[in-house]
Amino acid sequence: MKLSTDRVDAFSTDDILLFGLRGKAPNPSDYSVVGTPLSYDSYGLLVQKNSTVFLSLVNATLSRMARDGRLQKLYAKWFTPVDVPLSLVLETVFKVIAIPE
């Protein structure tokens, strides 16, 4: 990594990628993920065209999981152990998708 060889002073990308890179570094404690996001880029799921029933099922399931706390628990299960805190932006996304249609 260019940071570890002093070829650059900083690196910018999605926070989840930064936390992953830090975790793979020989000395992760040498690095910090700092600052506020420069932008927000949503992730998505690829669904076959015209699969409206399946898409509705996926959206309803994610909404229900956000409402009952399962989505937050899954995040904590998979990302907290690798020191990836829940960002304010993602916490807001969980609240928004929890709103019933």
Secondary structure, DSSP 8 states (H G I E B T S, - for coil): -TTTTTS-S---S-HHHHHHHHHHSSSGGG----S--S----------TT-HHHHHHHHHHHHHHHHHTHHHHHHHHHHGGGT----HHHHHHHHHHTS--
